[in-house]
Amino acid sequence: MTQKTASEDYTGASIQVLKGLEPVRLRPGMYTDTQNPNHLGMEVIDNSVDEAMGGYASLINVTVHQDGSLEVSDNGRGMPVEMHPTEKVPAIELILSRLHAGGKFNDKNYTFSGGLHGVGVSVVNALSDKLVCTVKRGGQIYEIAYARGEKTEELRVVGSCLKKETGTTVRFWPQSDYFDSPKFDLKTLAHALRAKAVLCPGLTVTLTDEATGQKNEWSYSGDLQSYLSSQTTGRITVPTPPFSGNYQADDWKLEWSCCWEAESGSAQISESFVNLIPTVEGGTHVNGFRSGLTMAMREFCELQNLLPRGLKLTPDDVWKGCSSVISLMMHDPQFAGQTKEKLSSRHVAAMVEGVVRDRFSLYLNKDVESGKAIASIIIEAARERDSAAKSVTRKKAVRGPQLPGKLVDCTSTDPGRGELFIVEGDSAGGSARQARDASFQAILPLRGKILNTWEVSAQSALQSEEIRAISVAIGLEPDSGNLEGLRYNKICILADADSDGLHIGTLLCALFVRHFTPLVSGGHVYVACPPLYRIDCGTKIKEYAIDDDELALKQKELTRRGYKRESILIQRFKGLGEMNPEQLRETTLSPDTRKLLRLTLDQSNSDETIGLMDMLLSKKRAGDRRQWLEVNGDKAEILD
């Protein structure tokens, strides 16, 4: 590798500072979906929906004009036009043109809200040729205008109205340069607007297409059960009516409805929402819902003795053919990105799972006939999956060494589903064994730190009992150069969250990078992220934090929600062995709630990565390592 020298061209003046809405215009894909302007429209619509959720609006009118612009009008409170006390500009200007400015960062203005980042309508402004905002408030009509994020008309009074007339109208013309298609997808837009009306009782939503003159209006007084029934009209579904329910706590609400398609091949309906925002990629609320259904169905099948011998239900079996609508309302949801297509709030999965498991168990045992009808569909899906898996000959060692005795293997015969957790310590291995899903998760406990294999040959590495056990368990020999014989699709390193655990994790990563490179390149190696802290607040709230930063964030969130600091109890895990099986399952092993980091080798800078690892692990480079520590040692975080 050739060492690059410092260049006079790269100086302090090379650092660019983006101001105002420049980041949005430079990297629009970070803030919105650039296929078409629909997401821009939904950002504006969601602001109006937030008003409706708060009980301040009952009508939202959406119009797609012939000139390609979109207009959203509501009868909510109207954007504030008063002067901001510290910024010394009208508040509406901050909303429209300042990133991370908004009225939804606390619970005072909105109990539940989808606008969490304060960037939505300002992104719309930045990516529009023109934006005009009209506000009715305090008996007067105000108007302000922008072009490509720059103000073209100051806020001014353009008329008067009755004091009881309030609301906001935003009309914008998307800048076509930023989108693959500059036109709005009306079919998708209509579906989303209908869902808003369904999920927010008392709200009327209209959509007008000026080009065709077509106008649709939705106002819904029913529940999700009625909605799902209307979506599955003409199909044979079980049960009838769908299994539905709702739950409300102090700071979150859940509503759901689901049924199973009795005829194979029917396209299932799967819709999920958080604060009325569609989460098309699901997230932790959907994972928790699916897990709750699975656990309840397993208990029912065992109680009724319905499962054929050797067959075990998986979440995929339960979810296959299940049509569902899930709506979650909560404070401060964490989404995977600004487009909010996936919920990532980790604590939600356990909350939803517990509620749905209890309610579904009661339902199944109260209506046993319906329960058996649902079970028959799910068991048939499990049979099909099991039959397909048996057609794949599992790569097991028929010659040579037997599988290591301490390996607790899974029952699945499909290597595509198999997961191997390499666990630090026998005590943690015992907890992991109880916490795992035995159908596809295998456990291999290790004793202490493994050999540093960075500078040793494959033959020398195999002389280590621990490394030999890893090699035999995964079905690959070191430096074999291919993946033939791989017994598990995922190899997961599971070590303590402390410094010793990090050291063990580093040695295992070095082993895989050096001697099982195809395994890493193929994306089969993962590092599990067990929590360092458990947080208890009262009898209902139980959360986990991976590190100090997440702990501080969750403490701040609980304090903001009204809980006193002295009532927030924090437990630090000294190791995986301190976690009971249930805790280990819900935080680290369950696919619905865990966090796994994939070990990758970026080909663009693989030489640099290998060079860094060589400096850190090679015995011959003690001098380089000492020099590196002298320069970077002050960046280390000391763990207690």
KAVEN-V139604 format. One record per backbone hydrogen bond with DSSP energy under -0.5 kcal/mol. NH is the residue of the N-H (numbers start at 0). CO is the residue of the C=O. E is the energy in kcal/mol with one decimal. If there is no record, write none. Layout:
BEGIN
nh=NH co=CO e=E
nh=NH co=CO e=E
END
This chain:
BEGIN
nh=9 co=6 e=-1.2
nh=10 co=8 e=-0.9
nh=13 co=10 e=-2.0
nh=14 co=11 e=-1.3
nh=15 co=13 e=-0.6
nh=17 co=15 e=-0.6
nh=21 co=18 e=-2.4
nh=23 co=20 e=-0.6
nh=24 co=20 e=-1.6
nh=25 co=21 e=-2.2
nh=26 co=22 e=-2.3
nh=29 co=26 e=-1.6
nh=30 co=27 e=-1.7
nh=31 co=27 e=-1.9
nh=33 co=31 e=-0.6
nh=38 co=35 e=-0.7
nh=39 co=36 e=-0.6
nh=40 co=36 e=-2.0
nh=41 co=37 e=-2.5
nh=42 co=38 e=-1.9
nh=43 co=39 e=-1.6
nh=44 co=40 e=-2.7
nh=45 co=41 e=-3.0
nh=46 co=42 e=-1.1
nh=47 co=43 e=-1.4
nh=48 co=44 e=-2.4
nh=49 co=45 e=-2.4
nh=50 co=46 e=-1.2
nh=51 co=47 e=-1.7
nh=52 co=48 e=-3.0
nh=53 co=49 e=-1.6
nh=54 co=51 e=-1.4
nh=55 co=50 e=-2.8
nh=56 co=50 e=-0.8
nh=59 co=203 e=-2.4
nh=60 co=72 e=-2.9
nh=61 co=205 e=-2.2
nh=62 co=70 e=-2.6
nh=63 co=207 e=-2.9
nh=64 co=62 e=-0.7
nh=64 co=68 e=-2.3
nh=67 co=64 e=-1.7
nh=69 co=171 e=-2.2
nh=70 co=62 e=-2.7
nh=71 co=169 e=-2.8
nh=72 co=60 e=-2.6
nh=73 co=167 e=-2.2
nh=74 co=58 e=-1.2
nh=83 co=88 e=-2.8
nh=87 co=83 e=-1.5
nh=90 co=81 e=-2.9
nh=92 co=89 e=-1.3
nh=93 co=89 e=-1.1
nh=94 co=90 e=-2.0
nh=95 co=91 e=-2.1
nh=96 co=92 e=-2.2
nh=97 co=93 e=-1.8
nh=98 co=96 e=-0.5
nh=99 co=117 e=-0.9
nh=100 co=97 e=-0.8
nh=100 co=117 e=-1.8
nh=109 co=105 e=-0.6
nh=112 co=329 e=-0.5
nh=115 co=113 e=-1.2
nh=122 co=118 e=-2.1
nh=123 co=119 e=-1.7
nh=124 co=120 e=-2.2
nh=125 co=121 e=-2.2
nh=126 co=122 e=-1.8
nh=127 co=124 e=-1.3
nh=128 co=172 e=-2.7
nh=129 co=172 e=-0.9
nh=130 co=145 e=-2.5
nh=131 co=170 e=-2.8
nh=132 co=143 e=-2.6
nh=133 co=168 e=-3.0
nh=134 co=141 e=-2.2
nh=135 co=166 e=-2.8
nh=136 co=134 e=-0.6
nh=136 co=139 e=-2.5
nh=139 co=136 e=-1.4
nh=140 co=158 e=-2.7
nh=141 co=134 e=-3.1
nh=141 co=139 e=-0.5
nh=142 co=155 e=-2.2
nh=143 co=132 e=-1.9
nh=144 co=152 e=-1.5
nh=145 co=130 e=-2.7
nh=146 co=149 e=-2.7
nh=147 co=127 e=-1.8
nh=148 co=124 e=-0.7
nh=149 co=146 e=-2.0
nh=151 co=144 e=-2.1
nh=152 co=144 e=-1.7
nh=155 co=142 e=-1.9
nh=157 co=140 e=-3.1
nh=157 co=155 e=-0.5
nh=158 co=140 e=-1.0
nh=160 co=138 e=-2.0
nh=164 co=161 e=-1.5
nh=165 co=163 e=-0.7
nh=166 co=135 e=-1.8
nh=167 co=73 e=-0.6
nh=168 co=133 e=-2.9
nh=169 co=71 e=-2.7
nh=170 co=131 e=-2.6
nh=171 co=69 e=-2.2
nh=172 co=129 e=-2.6
nh=173 co=171 e=-0.6
nh=174 co=126 e=-2.8
nh=175 co=173 e=-0.7
nh=177 co=174 e=-1.7
nh=178 co=175 e=-1.6
nh=179 co=33 e=-2.4
nh=180 co=34 e=-2.0
nh=185 co=183 e=-1.1
nh=188 co=184 e=-2.3
nh=189 co=185 e=-2.8
nh=190 co=186 e=-2.0
nh=191 co=187 e=-2.1
nh=192 co=188 e=-2.3
nh=193 co=189 e=-2.4
nh=194 co=190 e=-2.0
nh=195 co=191 e=-1.8
nh=196 co=192 e=-1.8
nh=197 co=193 e=-2.1
nh=198 co=194 e=-2.6
nh=199 co=195 e=-1.2
nh=200 co=198 e=-0.5
nh=201 co=219 e=-0.8
nh=202 co=199 e=-1.7
nh=203 co=57 e=-2.4
nh=204 co=217 e=-2.8
nh=205 co=59 e=-2.3
nh=206 co=215 e=-2.5
nh=207 co=61 e=-2.6
nh=208 co=213 e=-2.9
nh=209 co=63 e=-2.4
nh=209 co=207 e=-0.8
nh=211 co=208 e=-0.7
nh=212 co=208 e=-2.4
nh=213 co=208 e=-0.6
nh=215 co=206 e=-2.7
nh=217 co=204 e=-3.1
nh=219 co=202 e=-0.6
nh=226 co=222 e=-1.9
nh=227 co=223 e=-2.9
nh=228 co=224 e=-2.2
nh=229 co=225 e=-2.1
nh=230 co=226 e=-1.6
nh=231 co=227 e=-1.5
nh=232 co=229 e=-0.7
nh=234 co=231 e=-2.0
nh=236 co=234 e=-0.8
nh=237 co=259 e=-2.5
nh=242 co=257 e=-2.0
nh=244 co=255 e=-2.0
nh=246 co=253 e=-2.7
nh=248 co=251 e=-3.0
nh=252 co=328 e=-2.7
nh=253 co=246 e=-3.1
nh=254 co=326 e=-2.3
nh=255 co=244 e=-2.5
nh=256 co=324 e=-1.7
nh=257 co=242 e=-2.5
nh=258 co=322 e=-2.3
nh=259 co=237 e=-3.8
nh=260 co=320 e=-2.8
nh=261 co=235 e=-2.8
nh=261 co=259 e=-0.5
nh=262 co=235 e=-0.6
nh=263 co=261 e=-0.5
nh=265 co=262 e=-1.4
nh=269 co=267 e=-0.5
nh=270 co=323 e=-2.5
nh=272 co=325 e=-2.2
nh=273 co=276 e=-2.2
nh=274 co=327 e=-3.3
nh=276 co=273 e=-1.9
nh=277 co=275 e=-0.5
nh=278 co=271 e=-2.6
nh=279 co=277 e=-0.9
nh=280 co=340 e=-2.7
nh=281 co=278 e=-2.1
nh=283 co=342 e=-1.7
nh=286 co=282 e=-2.4
nh=287 co=283 e=-2.4
nh=288 co=284 e=-1.9
nh=289 co=285 e=-2.8
nh=290 co=286 e=-2.5
nh=291 co=287 e=-2.4
nh=292 co=288 e=-2.2
nh=293 co=289 e=-2.2
nh=294 co=290 e=-2.5
nh=295 co=291 e=-1.9
nh=296 co=292 e=-2.3
nh=297 co=293 e=-2.5
nh=298 co=294 e=-1.9
nh=299 co=295 e=-2.2
nh=300 co=296 e=-2.7
nh=301 co=297 e=-2.2
nh=302 co=298 e=-2.4
nh=303 co=299 e=-2.5
nh=304 co=300 e=-0.6
nh=305 co=300 e=-2.5
nh=310 co=307 e=-1.9
nh=316 co=313 e=-0.6
nh=317 co=313 e=-1.7
nh=318 co=314 e=-2.4
nh=319 co=315 e=-1.8
nh=321 co=318 e=-2.0
nh=322 co=258 e=-2.9
nh=322 co=320 e=-0.6
nh=323 co=268 e=-3.0
nh=324 co=256 e=-2.4
nh=325 co=270 e=-2.2
nh=326 co=254 e=-3.1
nh=327 co=272 e=-2.4
nh=328 co=252 e=-3.0
nh=330 co=250 e=-1.0
nh=334 co=332 e=-0.6
nh=335 co=341 e=-2.6
nh=337 co=29 e=-0.5
nh=339 co=336 e=-1.6
nh=342 co=281 e=-2.0
nh=343 co=333 e=-3.7
nh=344 co=333 e=-0.8
nh=345 co=343 e=-0.5
nh=347 co=344 e=-1.0
nh=348 co=344 e=-0.5
nh=348 co=345 e=-0.8
nh=349 co=345 e=-0.5
nh=350 co=346 e=-1.4
nh=351 co=347 e=-2.9
nh=352 co=348 e=-2.6
nh=353 co=349 e=-2.1
nh=354 co=350 e=-1.7
nh=355 co=351 e=-2.7
nh=356 co=352 e=-2.6
nh=357 co=353 e=-1.8
nh=358 co=354 e=-2.4
nh=359 co=355 e=-2.8
nh=360 co=356 e=-2.2
nh=361 co=357 e=-2.1
nh=362 co=358 e=-2.2
nh=363 co=359 e=-2.8
nh=364 co=360 e=-2.2
nh=365 co=361 e=-1.4
nh=366 co=362 e=-2.4
nh=367 co=365 e=-0.6
nh=370 co=366 e=-2.3
nh=371 co=367 e=-2.7
nh=372 co=368 e=-1.9
nh=373 co=369 e=-2.4
nh=374 co=370 e=-2.6
nh=375 co=371 e=-2.2
nh=376 co=372 e=-1.3
nh=377 co=373 e=-2.0
nh=378 co=374 e=-3.2
nh=379 co=375 e=-1.8
nh=380 co=376 e=-1.7
nh=381 co=377 e=-2.1
nh=382 co=378 e=-2.4
nh=383 co=379 e=-2.2
nh=384 co=380 e=-2.2
nh=385 co=381 e=-2.7
nh=386 co=382 e=-2.7
nh=387 co=383 e=-2.3
nh=388 co=384 e=-2.1
nh=389 co=385 e=-1.9
nh=390 co=386 e=-0.8
nh=390 co=387 e=-0.5
nh=391 co=388 e=-1.6
nh=392 co=390 e=-0.6
nh=393 co=391 e=-0.6
nh=395 co=393 e=-1.2
nh=397 co=395 e=-0.8
nh=406 co=403 e=-1.6
nh=407 co=442 e=-3.1
nh=408 co=406 e=-0.9
nh=410 co=437 e=-2.3
nh=411 co=438 e=-1.5
nh=414 co=412 e=-0.7
nh=416 co=413 e=-1.6
nh=417 co=413 e=-1.2
nh=418 co=439 e=-2.6
nh=419 co=489 e=-2.8
nh=420 co=418 e=-0.5
nh=420 co=441 e=-2.8
nh=421 co=419 e=-0.7
nh=421 co=491 e=-2.9
nh=422 co=420 e=-0.8
nh=422 co=443 e=-1.7
nh=423 co=493 e=-1.9
nh=424 co=422 e=-0.6
nh=424 co=445 e=-2.3
nh=428 co=424 e=-1.7
nh=429 co=425 e=-1.8
nh=430 co=426 e=-1.8
nh=431 co=427 e=-2.8
nh=432 co=428 e=-2.0
nh=433 co=429 e=-1.6
nh=434 co=430 e=-1.9
nh=435 co=431 e=-1.9
nh=437 co=435 e=-0.8
nh=439 co=436 e=-1.7
nh=440 co=436 e=-2.3
nh=441 co=418 e=-3.5
nh=441 co=439 e=-0.5
nh=442 co=407 e=-2.2
nh=443 co=420 e=-2.7
nh=444 co=405 e=-0.6
nh=445 co=422 e=-2.9
nh=447 co=445 e=-0.7
nh=452 co=450 e=-1.0
nh=455 co=452 e=-0.7
nh=460 co=456 e=-2.4
nh=461 co=457 e=-2.0
nh=462 co=459 e=-1.0
nh=463 co=460 e=-1.7
nh=467 co=463 e=-2.5
nh=468 co=464 e=-2.0
nh=469 co=465 e=-1.9
nh=470 co=466 e=-2.6
nh=471 co=467 e=-2.6
nh=472 co=468 e=-2.4
nh=473 co=469 e=-2.3
nh=474 co=470 e=-1.1
nh=475 co=470 e=-1.3
nh=478 co=514 e=-3.6
nh=479 co=476 e=-1.5
nh=485 co=482 e=-2.0
nh=486 co=473 e=-2.2
nh=488 co=414 e=-0.9
nh=488 co=417 e=-1.3
nh=489 co=417 e=-1.7
nh=490 co=523 e=-3.3
nh=491 co=419 e=-3.5
nh=491 co=489 e=-0.6
nh=492 co=490 e=-0.5
nh=492 co=525 e=-3.0
nh=493 co=421 e=-2.8
nh=493 co=491 e=-0.6
nh=494 co=492 e=-0.6
nh=501 co=497 e=-2.1
nh=502 co=498 e=-2.0
nh=503 co=499 e=-2.4
nh=504 co=500 e=-2.7
nh=505 co=501 e=-2.1
nh=506 co=502 e=-2.3
nh=507 co=503 e=-2.2
nh=508 co=504 e=-2.5
nh=509 co=505 e=-2.5
nh=510 co=506 e=-2.0
nh=511 co=507 e=-2.3
nh=512 co=508 e=-2.7
nh=513 co=509 e=-2.5
nh=514 co=510 e=-2.6
nh=515 co=510 e=-0.6
nh=515 co=511 e=-1.3
nh=518 co=515 e=-0.9
nh=519 co=515 e=-1.4
nh=520 co=516 e=-2.9
nh=521 co=517 e=-2.0
nh=522 co=519 e=-1.8
nh=523 co=518 e=-2.2
nh=525 co=490 e=-3.1
nh=526 co=596 e=-2.9
nh=527 co=492 e=-2.8
nh=527 co=525 e=-0.5
nh=528 co=594 e=-1.5
nh=529 co=527 e=-0.5
nh=531 co=544 e=-1.9
nh=532 co=544 e=-2.2
nh=533 co=570 e=-2.7
nh=534 co=542 e=-3.3
nh=535 co=568 e=-2.9
nh=536 co=540 e=-2.1
nh=537 co=566 e=-0.7
nh=539 co=536 e=-0.5
nh=540 co=536 e=-1.4
nh=541 co=539 e=-0.5
nh=542 co=534 e=-2.6
nh=544 co=532 e=-2.0
nh=550 co=546 e=-2.0
nh=551 co=547 e=-2.6
nh=552 co=548 e=-2.0
nh=553 co=549 e=-2.2
nh=554 co=550 e=-2.5
nh=555 co=551 e=-2.1
nh=556 co=552 e=-2.0
nh=557 co=553 e=-2.5
nh=558 co=554 e=-2.4
nh=559 co=555 e=-2.3
nh=560 co=556 e=-1.5
nh=561 co=558 e=-1.6
nh=562 co=557 e=-2.2
nh=566 co=563 e=-1.4
nh=567 co=564 e=-1.3
nh=568 co=535 e=-3.2
nh=568 co=566 e=-0.8
nh=570 co=533 e=-2.8
nh=572 co=531 e=-2.3
nh=572 co=570 e=-0.5
nh=573 co=571 e=-0.5
nh=577 co=574 e=-1.5
nh=578 co=575 e=-1.5
nh=583 co=579 e=-2.4
nh=584 co=580 e=-2.5
nh=585 co=581 e=-2.3
nh=586 co=582 e=-1.6
nh=587 co=583 e=-2.0
nh=588 co=583 e=-1.5
nh=588 co=584 e=-0.5
nh=589 co=584 e=-3.0
nh=592 co=589 e=-1.4
nh=593 co=589 e=-2.4
nh=596 co=526 e=-2.6
nh=597 co=595 e=-0.5
nh=598 co=524 e=-2.8
nh=599 co=597 e=-0.6
nh=601 co=599 e=-0.5
nh=602 co=600 e=-0.6
nh=604 co=601 e=-1.2
nh=605 co=602 e=-0.6
nh=608 co=604 e=-2.1
nh=609 co=605 e=-3.0
nh=610 co=606 e=-2.3
nh=611 co=607 e=-2.1
nh=612 co=608 e=-2.4
nh=613 co=609 e=-2.6
nh=614 co=610 e=-2.0
nh=615 co=611 e=-1.9
nh=616 co=612 e=-2.2
nh=617 co=613 e=-2.4
nh=620 co=617 e=-0.9
nh=621 co=618 e=-0.8
nh=624 co=620 e=-2.4
nh=625 co=621 e=-2.4
nh=626 co=622 e=-2.2
nh=627 co=623 e=-2.4
nh=628 co=624 e=-2.4
nh=629 co=625 e=-2.0
nh=630 co=626 e=-1.4
nh=631 co=627 e=-2.7
nh=632 co=628 e=-2.5
nh=634 co=631 e=-2.0
nh=635 co=632 e=-1.5
nh=637 co=635 e=-0.6
nh=638 co=636 e=-0.5
END
